[in-house]
Amino acid sequence: MATVTLTSKGQLTIPRQLRDALGLAPGARLQASIDRHGRLVLVPSKYEPEDLFRHRPRVERVMSVEDMDRAIAAAAGRDDP
């Protein structure tokens, strides 16, 4: 097991062996959470959020909030929003 060090600035230093095993390079992002046992869990982010939408088709039809409210009401079987 490798030791991760917390700096005075609150930054974590991840040992080289772990960075190499995970393919982490400078600037890599990690998702952090605490599991039900109180352990810190770090998971490499494979994609940036904007990467997920980069190749999305352009939206041609734009609806107002009022149009959306009417569509939702109609789908719910109500006459008015």
PyMOL Python script that loads the backbone (N, CA, C, O; Angstrom):
from pymol import cmd

cmd.read_pdbstr("""\
ATOM      1  N   MET A   1       0.858  -1.171   0.000  1.00  0.00           N
ATOM      2  CA  MET A   1       0.000   0.000   0.000  1.00  0.00           C
ATOM      3  C   MET A   1       0.903   1.232   0.000  1.00  0.00           C
ATOM      4  O   MET A   1       1.882   1.295   0.744  1.00  0.00           O
ATOM      5  N   ALA A   2       0.567   2.204  -0.835  1.00  0.00           N
ATOM      6  CA  ALA A   2       1.338   3.435  -0.935  1.00  0.00           C
ATOM      7  C   ALA A   2       0.738   4.506  -0.028  1.00  0.00           C
ATOM      8  O   ALA A   2      -0.456   4.485   0.270  1.00  0.00           O
ATOM      9  N   THR A   3       1.578   5.435   0.405  1.00  0.00           N
ATOM     10  CA  THR A   3       1.139   6.523   1.261  1.00  0.00           C
ATOM     11  C   THR A   3       0.949   7.795   0.455  1.00  0.00           C
ATOM     12  O   THR A   3       1.828   8.187  -0.312  1.00  0.00           O
ATOM     13  N   VAL A   4      -0.181   8.428   0.623  1.00  0.00           N
ATOM     14  CA  VAL A   4      -0.492   9.700  -0.021  1.00  0.00           C
ATOM     15  C   VAL A   4      -0.299  10.779   1.034  1.00  0.00           C
ATOM     16  O   VAL A   4      -0.779  10.645   2.159  1.00  0.00           O
ATOM     17  N   THR A   5       0.407  11.855   0.670  1.00  0.00           N
ATOM     18  CA  THR A   5       0.736  12.911   1.624  1.00  0.00           C
ATOM     19  C   THR A   5      -0.118  14.146   1.392  1.00  0.00           C
ATOM     20  O   THR A   5      -0.316  14.568   0.252  1.00  0.00           O
ATOM     21  N   LEU A   6      -0.625  14.728   2.480  1.00  0.00           N
ATOM     22  CA  LEU A   6      -1.398  15.967   2.427  1.00  0.00           C
ATOM     23  C   LEU A   6      -0.450  17.125   2.726  1.00  0.00           C
ATOM     24  O   LEU A   6       0.212  17.130   3.764  1.00  0.00           O
ATOM     25  N   THR A   7      -0.380  18.112   1.821  1.00  0.00           N
ATOM     26  CA  THR A   7       0.498  19.257   2.019  1.00  0.00           C
ATOM     27  C   THR A   7      -0.175  20.306   2.902  1.00  0.00           C
ATOM     28  O   THR A   7      -1.356  20.189   3.226  1.00  0.00           O
ATOM     29  N   SER A   8       0.582  21.327   3.286  1.00  0.00           N
ATOM     30  CA  SER A   8       0.038  22.403   4.113  1.00  0.00           C
ATOM     31  C   SER A   8      -1.029  23.194   3.362  1.00  0.00           C
ATOM     32  O   SER A   8      -1.832  23.886   3.988  1.00  0.00           O
ATOM     33  N   LYS A   9      -1.053  23.101   2.031  1.00  0.00           N
ATOM     34  CA  LYS A   9      -2.067  23.780   1.219  1.00  0.00           C
ATOM     35  C   LYS A   9      -3.296  22.909   0.989  1.00  0.00           C
ATOM     36  O   LYS A   9      -4.213  23.311   0.272  1.00  0.00           O
ATOM     37  N   GLY A  10      -3.324  21.714   1.593  1.00  0.00           N
ATOM     38  CA  GLY A  10      -4.463  20.820   1.424  1.00  0.00           C
ATOM     39  C   GLY A  10      -4.406  20.005   0.149  1.00  0.00           C
ATOM     40  O   GLY A  10      -5.408  19.405  -0.239  1.00  0.00           O
ATOM     41  N   GLN A  11      -3.263  19.968  -0.511  1.00  0.00           N
ATOM     42  CA  GLN A  11      -3.105  19.198  -1.750  1.00  0.00           C
ATOM     43  C   GLN A  11      -2.572  17.808  -1.426  1.00  0.00           C
ATOM     44  O   GLN A  11      -1.821  17.622  -0.469  1.00  0.00           O
ATOM     45  N   LEU A  12      -2.971  16.843  -2.235  1.00  0.00           N
ATOM     46  CA  LEU A  12      -2.499  15.475  -2.057  1.00  0.00           C
ATOM     47  C   LEU A  12      -1.358  15.195  -3.025  1.00  0.00           C
ATOM     48  O   LEU A  12      -1.409  15.576  -4.195  1.00  0.00           O
ATOM     49  N   THR A  13      -0.336  14.531  -2.524  1.00  0.00           N
ATOM     50  CA  THR A  13       0.746  14.060  -3.371  1.00  0.00           C
ATOM     51  C   THR A  13       0.547  12.569  -3.568  1.00  0.00           C
ATOM     52  O   THR A  13       0.613  11.791  -2.617  1.00  0.00           O
ATOM     53  N   ILE A  14       0.302  12.178  -4.812  1.00  0.00           N
ATOM     54  CA  ILE A  14       0.069  10.766  -5.127  1.00  0.00           C
ATOM     55  C   ILE A  14       1.389  10.168  -5.604  1.00  0.00           C
ATOM     56  O   ILE A  14       1.999  10.694  -6.535  1.00  0.00           O
ATOM     57  N   PRO A  15       1.836   9.087  -4.986  1.00  0.00           N
ATOM     58  CA  PRO A  15       3.112   8.488  -5.369  1.00  0.00           C
ATOM     59  C   PRO A  15       3.142   8.067  -6.843  1.00  0.00           C
ATOM     60  O   PRO A  15       2.119   7.710  -7.426  1.00  0.00           O
ATOM     61  N   ARG A  16       4.333   8.118  -7.422  1.00  0.00           N
ATOM     62  CA  ARG A  16       4.538   7.799  -8.833  1.00  0.00           C
ATOM     63  C   ARG A  16       3.969   6.435  -9.208  1.00  0.00           C
ATOM     64  O   ARG A  16       3.348   6.298 -10.262  1.00  0.00           O
ATOM     65  N   GLN A  17       4.170   5.431  -8.370  1.00  0.00           N
ATOM     66  CA  GLN A  17       3.700   4.088  -8.722  1.00  0.00           C
ATOM     67  C   GLN A  17       2.190   4.074  -8.930  1.00  0.00           C
ATOM     68  O   GLN A  17       1.696   3.370  -9.811  1.00  0.00           O
ATOM     69  N   LEU A  18       1.452   4.841  -8.133  1.00  0.00           N
ATOM     70  CA  LEU A  18       0.004   4.908  -8.307  1.00  0.00           C
ATOM     71  C   LEU A  18      -0.364   5.718  -9.541  1.00  0.00           C
ATOM     72  O   LEU A  18      -1.254   5.328 -10.297  1.00  0.00           O
ATOM     73  N   ARG A  19       0.324   6.860  -9.754  1.00  0.00           N
ATOM     74  CA  ARG A  19       0.059   7.673 -10.952  1.00  0.00           C
ATOM     75  C   ARG A  19       0.315   6.866 -12.220  1.00  0.00           C
ATOM     76  O   ARG A  19      -0.476   6.911 -13.162  1.00  0.00           O
ATOM     77  N   ASP A  20       1.412   6.136 -12.238  1.00  0.00           N
ATOM     78  CA  ASP A  20       1.737   5.321 -13.415  1.00  0.00           C
ATOM     79  C   ASP A  20       0.705   4.215 -13.631  1.00  0.00           C
ATOM     80  O   ASP A  20       0.297   3.958 -14.763  1.00  0.00           O
ATOM     81  N   ALA A  21       0.284   3.564 -12.550  1.00  0.00           N
ATOM     82  CA  ALA A  21      -0.677   2.463 -12.664  1.00  0.00           C
ATOM     83  C   ALA A  21      -2.022   2.956 -13.195  1.00  0.00           C
ATOM     84  O   ALA A  21      -2.717   2.227 -13.903  1.00  0.00           O
ATOM     85  N   LEU A  22      -2.390   4.199 -12.853  1.00  0.00           N
ATOM     86  CA  LEU A  22      -3.672   4.756 -13.288  1.00  0.00           C
ATOM     87  C   LEU A  22      -3.563   5.593 -14.550  1.00  0.00           C
ATOM     88  O   LEU A  22      -4.573   6.055 -15.080  1.00  0.00           O
ATOM     89  N   GLY A  23      -2.339   5.792 -15.037  1.00  0.00           N
ATOM     90  CA  GLY A  23      -2.151   6.604 -16.237  1.00  0.00           C
ATOM     91  C   GLY A  23      -2.424   8.077 -15.986  1.00  0.00           C
ATOM     92  O   GLY A  23      -2.909   8.773 -16.878  1.00  0.00           O
ATOM     93  N   LEU A  24      -2.121   8.567 -14.786  1.00  0.00           N
ATOM     94  CA  LEU A  24      -2.374   9.969 -14.445  1.00  0.00           C
ATOM     95  C   LEU A  24      -1.197  10.839 -14.851  1.00  0.00           C
ATOM     96  O   LEU A  24      -0.042  10.497 -14.597  1.00  0.00           O
ATOM     97  N   ALA A  25      -1.496  11.961 -15.482  1.00  0.00           N
ATOM     98  CA  ALA A  25      -0.486  12.931 -15.886  1.00  0.00           C
ATOM     99  C   ALA A  25      -0.807  14.253 -15.198  1.00  0.00           C
ATOM    100  O   ALA A  25      -1.913  14.428 -14.688  1.00  0.00           O
ATOM    101  N   PRO A  26       0.144  15.186 -15.176  1.00  0.00           N
ATOM    102  CA  PRO A  26      -0.158  16.491 -14.578  1.00  0.00           C
ATOM    103  C   PRO A  26      -1.427  17.089 -15.181  1.00  0.00           C
ATOM    104  O   PRO A  26      -1.616  17.075 -16.398  1.00  0.00           O
ATOM    105  N   GLY A  27      -2.280  17.605 -14.329  1.00  0.00           N
ATOM    106  CA  GLY A  27      -3.547  18.175 -14.783  1.00  0.00           C
ATOM    107  C   GLY A  27      -4.696  17.180 -14.800  1.00  0.00           C
ATOM    108  O   GLY A  27      -5.841  17.565 -15.035  1.00  0.00           O
ATOM    109  N   ALA A  28      -4.405  15.890 -14.551  1.00  0.00           N
ATOM    110  CA  ALA A  28      -5.466  14.875 -14.529  1.00  0.00           C
ATOM    111  C   ALA A  28      -6.463  15.218 -13.430  1.00  0.00           C
ATOM    112  O   ALA A  28      -6.093  15.738 -12.378  1.00  0.00           O
ATOM    113  N   ARG A  29      -7.726  14.923 -13.687  1.00  0.00           N
ATOM    114  CA  ARG A  29      -8.780  15.189 -12.698  1.00  0.00           C
ATOM    115  C   ARG A  29      -9.243  13.875 -12.085  1.00  0.00           C
ATOM    116  O   ARG A  29      -9.300  12.837 -12.745  1.00  0.00           O
ATOM    117  N   LEU A  30      -9.571  13.957 -10.800  1.00  0.00           N
ATOM    118  CA  LEU A  30     -10.064  12.802 -10.061  1.00  0.00           C
ATOM    119  C   LEU A  30     -11.386  13.173  -9.403  1.00  0.00           C
ATOM    120  O   LEU A  30     -11.547  14.284  -8.898  1.00  0.00           O
ATOM    121  N   GLN A  31     -12.324  12.241  -9.412  1.00  0.00           N
ATOM    122  CA  GLN A  31     -13.572  12.419  -8.674  1.00  0.00           C
ATOM    123  C   GLN A  31     -13.306  11.932  -7.254  1.00  0.00           C
ATOM    124  O   GLN A  31     -12.768  10.839  -7.071  1.00  0.00           O
ATOM    125  N   ALA A  32     -13.671  12.721  -6.248  1.00  0.00           N
ATOM    126  CA  ALA A  32     -13.425  12.358  -4.856  1.00  0.00           C
ATOM    127  C   ALA A  32     -14.749  12.175  -4.125  1.00  0.00           C
ATOM    128  O   ALA A  32     -15.690  12.942  -4.325  1.00  0.00           O
ATOM    129  N   SER A  33     -14.813  11.160  -3.281  1.00  0.00           N
ATOM    130  CA  SER A  33     -15.996  10.931  -2.452  1.00  0.00           C
ATOM    131  C   SER A  33     -15.561  10.201  -1.187  1.00  0.00           C
ATOM    132  O   SER A  33     -14.426   9.739  -1.074  1.00  0.00           O
ATOM    133  N   ILE A  34     -16.480  10.110  -0.250  1.00  0.00           N
ATOM    134  CA  ILE A  34     -16.234   9.374   0.986  1.00  0.00           C
ATOM    135  C   ILE A  34     -17.223   8.222   1.010  1.00  0.00           C
ATOM    136  O   ILE A  34     -18.430   8.432   0.887  1.00  0.00           O
ATOM    137  N   ASP A  35     -16.713   6.999   1.168  1.00  0.00           N
ATOM    138  CA  ASP A  35     -17.609   5.842   1.163  1.00  0.00           C
ATOM    139  C   ASP A  35     -18.265   5.676   2.530  1.00  0.00           C
ATOM    140  O   ASP A  35     -17.998   6.450   3.450  1.00  0.00           O
ATOM    141  N   ARG A  36     -19.118   4.673   2.659  1.00  0.00           N
ATOM    142  CA  ARG A  36     -19.897   4.494   3.897  1.00  0.00           C
ATOM    143  C   ARG A  36     -19.035   4.101   5.087  1.00  0.00           C
ATOM    144  O   ARG A  36     -19.503   4.111   6.226  1.00  0.00           O
ATOM    145  N   HIS A  37     -17.772   3.754   4.829  1.00  0.00           N
ATOM    146  CA  HIS A  37     -16.845   3.408   5.916  1.00  0.00           C
ATOM    147  C   HIS A  37     -15.948   4.583   6.289  1.00  0.00           C
ATOM    148  O   HIS A  37     -15.029   4.431   7.093  1.00  0.00           O
ATOM    149  N   GLY A  38     -16.214   5.763   5.705  1.00  0.00           N
ATOM    150  CA  GLY A  38     -15.422   6.952   6.007  1.00  0.00           C
ATOM    151  C   GLY A  38     -14.099   7.016   5.267  1.00  0.00           C
ATOM    152  O   GLY A  38     -13.214   7.784   5.644  1.00  0.00           O
ATOM    153  N   ARG A  39     -13.952   6.215   4.213  1.00  0.00           N
ATOM    154  CA  ARG A  39     -12.716   6.209   3.440  1.00  0.00           C
ATOM    155  C   ARG A  39     -12.816   7.170   2.265  1.00  0.00           C
ATOM    156  O   ARG A  39     -13.861   7.291   1.625  1.00  0.00           O
ATOM    157  N   LEU A  40     -11.716   7.846   1.996  1.00  0.00           N
ATOM    158  CA  LEU A  40     -11.626   8.717   0.832  1.00  0.00           C
ATOM    159  C   LEU A  40     -11.445   7.848  -0.406  1.00  0.00           C
ATOM    160  O   LEU A  40     -10.558   6.996  -0.451  1.00  0.00           O
ATOM    161  N   VAL A  41     -12.285   8.067  -1.404  1.00  0.00           N
ATOM    162  CA  VAL A  41     -12.217   7.298  -2.647  1.00  0.00           C
ATOM    163  C   VAL A  41     -11.913   8.275  -3.781  1.00  0.00           C
ATOM    164  O   VAL A  41     -12.635   9.254  -3.968  1.00  0.00           O
ATOM    165  N   LEU A  42     -10.858   8.015  -4.528  1.00  0.00           N
ATOM    166  CA  LEU A  42     -10.481   8.836  -5.677  1.00  0.00           C
ATOM    167  C   LEU A  42     -10.604   7.997  -6.939  1.00  0.00           C
ATOM    168  O   LEU A  42     -10.052   6.900  -7.022  1.00  0.00           O
ATOM    169  N   VAL A  43     -11.331   8.518  -7.920  1.00  0.00           N
ATOM    170  CA  VAL A  43     -11.540   7.803  -9.182  1.00  0.00           C
ATOM    171  C   VAL A  43     -11.152   8.739 -10.317  1.00  0.00           C
ATOM    172  O   VAL A  43     -11.661   9.857 -10.398  1.00  0.00           O
ATOM    173  N   PRO A  44     -10.252   8.294 -11.199  1.00  0.00           N
ATOM    174  CA  PRO A  44      -9.874   9.159 -12.326  1.00  0.00           C
ATOM    175  C   PRO A  44     -11.083   9.503 -13.190  1.00  0.00           C
ATOM    176  O   PRO A  44     -11.900   8.639 -13.509  1.00  0.00           O
ATOM    177  N   SER A  45     -11.183  10.776 -13.565  1.00  0.00           N
ATOM    178  CA  SER A  45     -12.223  11.212 -14.493  1.00  0.00           C
ATOM    179  C   SER A  45     -11.737  10.913 -15.896  1.00  0.00           C
ATOM    180  O   SER A  45     -10.704  11.427 -16.327  1.00  0.00           O
ATOM    181  N   LYS A  46     -12.475  10.089 -16.603  1.00  0.00           N
ATOM    182  CA  LYS A  46     -12.064   9.733 -17.964  1.00  0.00           C
ATOM    183  C   LYS A  46     -12.442  10.819 -18.957  1.00  0.00           C
ATOM    184  O   LYS A  46     -11.782  10.977 -19.985  1.00  0.00           O
ATOM    185  N   TYR A  47     -13.494  11.567 -18.662  1.00  0.00           N
ATOM    186  CA  TYR A  47     -13.977  12.585 -19.583  1.00  0.00           C
ATOM    187  C   TYR A  47     -14.295  13.858 -18.823  1.00  0.00           C
ATOM    188  O   TYR A  47     -14.687  13.816 -17.656  1.00  0.00           O
ATOM    189  N   GLU A  48     -14.129  14.965 -19.475  1.00  0.00           N
ATOM    190  CA  GLU A  48     -14.599  16.237 -18.949  1.00  0.00           C
ATOM    191  C   GLU A  48     -16.071  16.354 -19.343  1.00  0.00           C
ATOM    192  O   GLU A  48     -16.453  15.854 -20.401  1.00  0.00           O
ATOM    193  N   PRO A  49     -16.901  16.996 -18.533  1.00  0.00           N
ATOM    194  CA  PRO A  49     -18.327  17.086 -18.871  1.00  0.00           C
ATOM    195  C   PRO A  49     -18.579  17.631 -20.273  1.00  0.00           C
ATOM    196  O   PRO A  49     -19.453  17.127 -20.979  1.00  0.00           O
ATOM    197  N   GLU A  50     -17.828  18.649 -20.689  1.00  0.00           N
ATOM    198  CA  GLU A  50     -18.059  19.212 -22.023  1.00  0.00           C
ATOM    199  C   GLU A  50     -17.698  18.223 -23.135  1.00  0.00           C
ATOM    200  O   GLU A  50     -18.222  18.324 -24.245  1.00  0.00           O
ATOM    201  N   ASP A  51     -16.801  17.261 -22.843  1.00  0.00           N
ATOM    202  CA  ASP A  51     -16.450  16.250 -23.844  1.00  0.00           C
ATOM    203  C   ASP A  51     -17.647  15.376 -24.201  1.00  0.00           C
ATOM    204  O   ASP A  51     -17.756  14.897 -25.330  1.00  0.00           O
ATOM    205  N   LEU A  52     -18.542  15.168 -23.242  1.00  0.00           N
ATOM    206  CA  LEU A  52     -19.695  14.301 -23.471  1.00  0.00           C
ATOM    207  C   LEU A  52     -20.680  14.899 -24.476  1.00  0.00           C
ATOM    208  O   LEU A  52     -21.455  14.172 -25.097  1.00  0.00           O
ATOM    209  N   PHE A  53     -20.649  16.222 -24.635  1.00  0.00           N
ATOM    210  CA  PHE A  53     -21.603  16.903 -25.507  1.00  0.00           C
ATOM    211  C   PHE A  53     -20.957  17.500 -26.752  1.00  0.00           C
ATOM    212  O   PHE A  53     -21.637  18.121 -27.568  1.00  0.00           O
ATOM    213  N   ARG A  54     -19.660  17.317 -26.900  1.00  0.00           N
ATOM    214  CA  ARG A  54     -18.934  17.947 -27.994  1.00  0.00           C
ATOM    215  C   ARG A  54     -19.492  17.563 -29.371  1.00  0.00           C
ATOM    216  O   ARG A  54     -19.566  18.416 -30.255  1.00  0.00           O
ATOM    217  N   HIS A  55     -19.881  16.314 -29.568  1.00  0.00           N
ATOM    218  CA  HIS A  55     -20.342  15.847 -30.883  1.00  0.00           C
ATOM    219  C   HIS A  55     -21.861  15.721 -30.962  1.00  0.00           C
ATOM    220  O   HIS A  55     -22.386  15.047 -31.848  1.00  0.00           O
ATOM    221  N   ARG A  56     -22.558  16.363 -30.046  1.00  0.00           N
ATOM    222  CA  ARG A  56     -24.016  16.334 -30.045  1.00  0.00           C
ATOM    223  C   ARG A  56     -24.533  17.144 -31.233  1.00  0.00           C
ATOM    224  O   ARG A  56     -23.988  18.205 -31.536  1.00  0.00           O
ATOM    225  N   PRO A  57     -25.561  16.665 -31.898  1.00  0.00           N
ATOM    226  CA  PRO A  57     -26.122  17.428 -33.024  1.00  0.00           C
ATOM    227  C   PRO A  57     -26.634  18.791 -32.567  1.00  0.00           C
ATOM    228  O   PRO A  57     -27.084  18.948 -31.432  1.00  0.00           O
ATOM    229  N   ARG A  58     -26.563  19.742 -33.433  1.00  0.00           N
ATOM    230  CA  ARG A  58     -27.040  21.086 -33.132  1.00  0.00           C
ATOM    231  C   ARG A  58     -28.558  21.053 -32.924  1.00  0.00           C
ATOM    232  O   ARG A  58     -29.279  20.381 -33.661  1.00  0.00           O
ATOM    233  N   VAL A  59     -29.026  21.779 -31.923  1.00  0.00           N
ATOM    234  CA  VAL A  59     -30.455  21.852 -31.625  1.00  0.00           C
ATOM    235  C   VAL A  59     -31.080  22.880 -32.559  1.00  0.00           C
ATOM    236  O   VAL A  59     -30.680  24.044 -32.575  1.00  0.00           O
ATOM    237  N   GLU A  60     -32.047  22.446 -33.321  1.00  0.00           N
ATOM    238  CA  GLU A  60     -32.702  23.324 -34.290  1.00  0.00           C
ATOM    239  C   GLU A  60     -33.972  23.946 -33.726  1.00  0.00           C
ATOM    240  O   GLU A  60     -34.341  25.065 -34.080  1.00  0.00           O
ATOM    241  N   ARG A  61     -34.638  23.201 -32.840  1.00  0.00           N
ATOM    242  CA  ARG A  61     -35.924  23.654 -32.313  1.00  0.00           C
ATOM    243  C   ARG A  61     -35.724  24.146 -30.883  1.00  0.00           C
ATOM    244  O   ARG A  61     -35.205  23.417 -30.037  1.00  0.00           O
ATOM    245  N   VAL A  62     -36.128  25.357 -30.622  1.00  0.00           N
ATOM    246  CA  VAL A  62     -35.992  25.928 -29.292  1.00  0.00           C
ATOM    247  C   VAL A  62     -37.384  26.167 -28.723  1.00  0.00           C
ATOM    248  O   VAL A  62     -38.258  26.699 -29.408  1.00  0.00           O
ATOM    249  N   MET A  63     -37.588  25.775 -27.470  1.00  0.00           N
ATOM    250  CA  MET A  63     -38.880  25.959 -26.814  1.00  0.00           C
ATOM    251  C   MET A  63     -38.718  26.916 -25.650  1.00  0.00           C
ATOM    252  O   MET A  63     -37.693  26.915 -24.969  1.00  0.00           O
ATOM    253  N   SER A  64     -39.730  27.727 -25.428  1.00  0.00           N
ATOM    254  CA  SER A  64     -39.738  28.595 -24.258  1.00  0.00           C
ATOM    255  C   SER A  64     -40.147  27.761 -23.048  1.00  0.00           C
ATOM    256  O   SER A  64     -40.628  26.637 -23.189  1.00  0.00           O
ATOM    257  N   VAL A  65     -39.954  28.320 -21.875  1.00  0.00           N
ATOM    258  CA  VAL A  65     -40.382  27.637 -20.653  1.00  0.00           C
ATOM    259  C   VAL A  65     -41.889  27.436 -20.671  1.00  0.00           C
ATOM    260  O   VAL A  65     -42.389  26.403 -20.227  1.00  0.00           O
ATOM    261  N   GLU A  66     -42.608  28.424 -21.185  1.00  0.00           N
ATOM    262  CA  GLU A  66     -44.070  28.305 -21.263  1.00  0.00           C
ATOM    263  C   GLU A  66     -44.467  27.160 -22.199  1.00  0.00           C
ATOM    264  O   GLU A  66     -45.384  26.399 -21.888  1.00  0.00           O
ATOM    265  N   ASP A  67     -43.779  27.030 -23.349  1.00  0.00           N
ATOM    266  CA  ASP A  67     -44.049  25.924 -24.276  1.00  0.00           C
ATOM    267  C   ASP A  67     -43.790  24.585 -23.591  1.00  0.00           C
ATOM    268  O   ASP A  67     -44.559  23.638 -23.754  1.00  0.00           O
ATOM    269  N   MET A  68     -42.708  24.513 -22.830  1.00  0.00           N
ATOM    270  CA  MET A  68     -42.388  23.272 -22.119  1.00  0.00           C
ATOM    271  C   MET A  68     -43.458  22.959 -21.077  1.00  0.00           C
ATOM    272  O   MET A  68     -43.879  21.810 -20.942  1.00  0.00           O
ATOM    273  N   ASP A  69     -43.900  23.982 -20.339  1.00  0.00           N
ATOM    274  CA  ASP A  69     -44.956  23.776 -19.342  1.00  0.00           C
ATOM    275  C   ASP A  69     -46.231  23.241 -19.996  1.00  0.00           C
ATOM    276  O   ASP A  69     -46.869  22.330 -19.467  1.00  0.00           O
ATOM    277  N   ARG A  70     -46.600  23.810 -21.152  1.00  0.00           N
ATOM    278  CA  ARG A  70     -47.800  23.346 -21.869  1.00  0.00           C
ATOM    279  C   ARG A  70     -47.626  21.901 -22.331  1.00  0.00           C
ATOM    280  O   ARG A  70     -48.553  21.098 -22.218  1.00  0.00           O
ATOM    281  N   ALA A  71     -46.452  21.568 -22.848  1.00  0.00           N
ATOM    282  CA  ALA A  71     -46.204  20.202 -23.323  1.00  0.00           C
ATOM    283  C   ALA A  71     -46.261  19.207 -22.166  1.00  0.00           C
ATOM    284  O   ALA A  71     -46.808  18.114 -22.311  1.00  0.00           O
ATOM    285  N   ILE A  72     -45.702  19.581 -21.029  1.00  0.00           N
ATOM    286  CA  ILE A  72     -45.736  18.706 -19.851  1.00  0.00           C
ATOM    287  C   ILE A  72     -47.171  18.535 -19.370  1.00  0.00           C
ATOM    288  O   ILE A  72     -47.597  17.424 -19.055  1.00  0.00           O
ATOM    289  N   ALA A  73     -47.912  19.632 -19.315  1.00  0.00           N
ATOM    290  CA  ALA A  73     -49.313  19.558 -18.882  1.00  0.00           C
ATOM    291  C   ALA A  73     -50.117  18.684 -19.827  1.00  0.00           C
ATOM    292  O   ALA A  73     -50.931  17.876 -19.380  1.00  0.00           O
ATOM    293  N   ALA A  74     -49.901  18.835 -21.132  1.00  0.00           N
ATOM    294  CA  ALA A  74     -50.633  18.027 -22.114  1.00  0.00           C
ATOM    295  C   ALA A  74     -50.289  16.546 -21.950  1.00  0.00           C
ATOM    296  O   ALA A  74     -51.172  15.693 -22.028  1.00  0.00           O
ATOM    297  N   ALA A  75     -49.013  16.240 -21.725  1.00  0.00           N
ATOM    298  CA  ALA A  75     -48.615  14.846 -21.559  1.00  0.00           C
ATOM    299  C   ALA A  75     -49.160  14.250 -20.265  1.00  0.00           C
ATOM    300  O   ALA A  75     -49.381  13.043 -20.166  1.00  0.00           O
ATOM    301  N   ALA A  76     -49.372  15.112 -19.281  1.00  0.00           N
ATOM    302  CA  ALA A  76     -49.925  14.652 -17.999  1.00  0.00           C
ATOM    303  C   ALA A  76     -51.449  14.590 -18.040  1.00  0.00           C
ATOM    304  O   ALA A  76     -52.078  14.177 -17.066  1.00  0.00           O
ATOM    305  N   GLY A  77     -52.048  15.000 -19.163  1.00  0.00           N
ATOM    306  CA  GLY A  77     -53.498  14.925 -19.303  1.00  0.00           C
ATOM    307  C   GLY A  77     -54.245  16.110 -18.712  1.00  0.00           C
ATOM    308  O   GLY A  77     -55.448  16.039 -18.464  1.00  0.00           O
ATOM    309  N   ARG A  78     -53.521  17.197 -18.488  1.00  0.00           N
ATOM    310  CA  ARG A  78     -54.163  18.402 -17.967  1.00  0.00           C
ATOM    311  C   ARG A  78     -54.288  19.399 -19.086  1.00  0.00           C
ATOM    312  O   ARG A  78     -53.478  19.404 -20.013  1.00  0.00           O
ATOM    313  N   ASP A  79     -55.312  20.259 -19.010  1.00  0.00           N
ATOM    314  CA  ASP A  79     -55.528  21.256 -20.042  1.00  0.00           C
ATOM    315  C   ASP A  79     -54.646  22.488 -19.882  1.00  0.00           C
ATOM    316  O   ASP A  79     -54.234  23.097 -20.870  1.00  0.00           O
ATOM    317  N   ASP A  80     -54.357  22.852 -18.635  1.00  0.00           N
ATOM    318  CA  ASP A  80     -53.557  24.066 -18.418  1.00  0.00           C
ATOM    319  C   ASP A  80     -52.394  23.743 -17.480  1.00  0.00           C
ATOM    320  O   ASP A  80     -52.495  22.855 -16.634  1.00  0.00           O
ATOM    321  N   PRO A  81     -51.285  24.477 -17.641  1.00  0.00           N
ATOM    322  CA  PRO A  81     -50.106  24.214 -16.815  1.00  0.00           C
ATOM    323  C   PRO A  81     -50.275  24.654 -15.383  1.00  0.00           C
ATOM    324  O   PRO A  81     -49.359  24.494 -14.576  1.00  0.00           O
TER     325      PRO A  81
END
""", "prot")
cmd.dss("prot")
cmd.show_as("cartoon", "prot")
cmd.util.cbc("prot")
cmd.orient("prot")
